[in-house]
Amino acid sequence: MPHNVTAICPGTYDPVTVGHLDIITRGACKFGRVVVGLIDHPTRKQTLFDAEERERFLREALQEYPNVVVDRFHELVVEFAHRWDAHIILKGLRAISDFEYEFAMAQLNRKLAPGIETVFMMASPEYSFLSSSGVKEIAAFGGEVDDLVPPPVARRLRELFPPRG
């Protein structure tokens, strides 16, 4: 892939996991710039963390990658891509269930903006089970999430859901 291409990697990142970071950093090796698009106010789900905190988690986790930018958005993904002059939407896939949803979204985005391609990157095997909702559920029941999320996220989850017992 050309290193002068900008890709966007949109999501709620509630919270960011090491699986998200794997896709973003692998994308940063393939594209000249990766813009991590943080959905400000998602319509599909209620977030545990507000946009400011989710943005801070992402910025801290990605600070050593000079070609990765974090930006919030509250418009169509393709409009966000146009704003950054990006022609690639980078999405991670874990399982066939992800594919069904992401395939439909890719087709809708292609209808809205034919010049923007969706590129799917398979999750690394060690992260193929990992989801933000799973992390939140584990934390809510007092489980250990230190190896699933960046340290600031793990600390914050422990504050919100103190260990039981």
C-alpha positions in Angstrom: 0.0 0.0 0.0 1.3 3.5 -0.8 2.7 5.3 2.3 1.2 8.6 1.1 -2.4 7.4 1.8 -4.5 8.5 4.7 -6.8 5.9 6.3 -9.4 6.5 8.9 -10.2 3.9 11.6 -13.5 4.9 13.1 -15.1 3.5 16.3 -16.5 4.3 19.7 -13.5 2.8 21.5 -15.5 2.4 24.7 -12.9 1.6 26.0 -10.0 1.2 23.6 -8.6 -2.4 23.9 -5.2 -3.9 22.9 -7.1 -5.4 20.0 -8.0 -1.9 18.7 -4.4 -0.8 19.2 -3.2 -3.8 17.2 -5.3 -2.9 14.2 -4.4 0.8 14.4 -0.7 0.3 14.8 -0.5 -2.4 12.1 -2.4 0.1 9.9 0.1 2.8 10.8 2.8 0.6 9.2 0.8 0.3 6.0 -0.5 3.8 5.5 1.2 7.2 5.6 -1.3 8.5 8.2 -4.1 6.8 10.2 -6.7 9.0 11.7 -8.5 7.3 14.5 -12.0 8.6 14.3 -13.7 8.6 17.7 -17.4 8.7 17.4 -18.4 11.5 19.7 -22.0 10.5 20.5 -22.8 7.0 19.1 -26.4 6.4 18.1 -26.2 2.6 18.4 -25.1 2.3 22.0 -24.7 4.1 25.3 -21.0 4.6 26.3 -19.5 4.0 29.7 -16.8 6.7 29.2 -17.5 10.1 27.8 -15.8 11.3 24.6 -13.1 13.3 26.5 -12.0 10.3 28.5 -12.1 7.9 25.5 -10.0 10.5 23.5 -7.5 10.8 26.3 -7.1 7.0 26.5 -6.5 6.8 22.7 -4.0 9.7 22.7 -2.0 8.2 25.6 -1.9 4.8 24.0 -0.9 6.0 20.6 1.5 8.9 21.5 4.6 7.1 20.2 3.1 6.8 16.6 3.8 10.0 14.8 1.6 9.1 11.8 -1.5 8.4 14.0 -3.9 11.2 14.7 -7.0 11.0 17.0 -10.0 13.1 16.1 -13.6 13.1 17.2 -16.5 13.2 14.8 -20.3 13.3 14.7 -21.1 13.0 11.0 -21.2 10.2 8.5 -18.0 8.2 8.3 -17.6 9.1 4.7 -17.9 12.8 5.5 -15.3 12.4 8.2 -13.1 10.6 5.6 -13.6 13.5 3.2 -12.6 16.0 5.9 -9.3 14.2 6.3 -8.9 13.6 2.5 -8.8 9.9 3.3 -9.7 7.3 0.7 -9.5 4.3 3.0 -11.7 3.2 5.9 -9.7 0.7 8.0 -11.8 -1.8 9.9 -10.7 -4.7 12.1 -12.5 -8.1 11.8 -12.6 -10.7 14.6 -15.2 -13.2 13.4 -17.9 -13.8 10.8 -20.4 -11.9 12.9 -18.2 -8.8 12.5 -18.0 -9.4 8.8 -21.8 -9.4 8.3 -22.2 -6.0 10.0 -19.0 -4.4 8.5 -19.8 -5.7 5.0 -23.2 -4.0 5.1 -21.6 -0.8 6.4 -18.9 -0.9 3.7 -21.6 -1.3 1.0 -23.6 1.7 2.3 -20.4 3.8 2.6 -19.5 2.8 -1.0 -22.9 3.9 -2.2 -22.5 7.3 -0.4 -18.8 7.8 -1.5 -17.6 5.5 -4.3 -14.1 6.8 -4.1 -13.6 5.6 -0.6 -12.6 1.9 -0.1 -13.1 -0.1 3.1 -10.1 -2.2 3.9 -10.6 -5.1 6.4 -7.7 -6.2 8.6 -8.1 -9.5 10.4 -7.5 -9.4 14.1 -4.4 -11.0 15.4 -5.3 -14.5 16.7 -4.6 -13.5 20.3 -7.2 -10.7 20.1 -9.8 -12.4 18.0 -12.1 -12.8 21.1 -11.6 -9.3 22.5 -14.3 -6.7 22.5 -15.0 -3.5 24.5 -18.3 -4.9 25.7 -16.6 -8.0 27.0 -13.9 -6.0 28.8 -16.6 -3.9 30.5 -18.5 -7.0 31.6 -15.4 -8.6 33.0 -14.5 -5.4 34.9 -18.1 -5.0 36.2 -17.9 -8.4 37.8 -14.5 -7.7 39.3 -12.4 -9.6 36.8 -8.9 -8.8 35.7 -8.5 -6.8 32.5 -4.9 -5.6 32.7 -3.8 -7.6 29.7 -6.8 -6.5 27.6 -6.6 -2.7 27.7 -3.9 0.0 28.1 -2.9 0.6 31.8 -4.9 3.9 32.2 -8.0 2.2 31.0 -7.5 -0.7 33.4 -6.9 1.7 36.3 -10.1 3.6 35.5 -12.1 0.4 35.2 -10.9 -0.6 38.7 -12.1 2.8 40.0 -15.5 2.3 38.4 -15.8 -1.3 39.4 -13.7 -2.0 42.5 -12.6 -5.6 43.0 -15.1 -7.7 45.0 -14.2 -9.6 48.1 
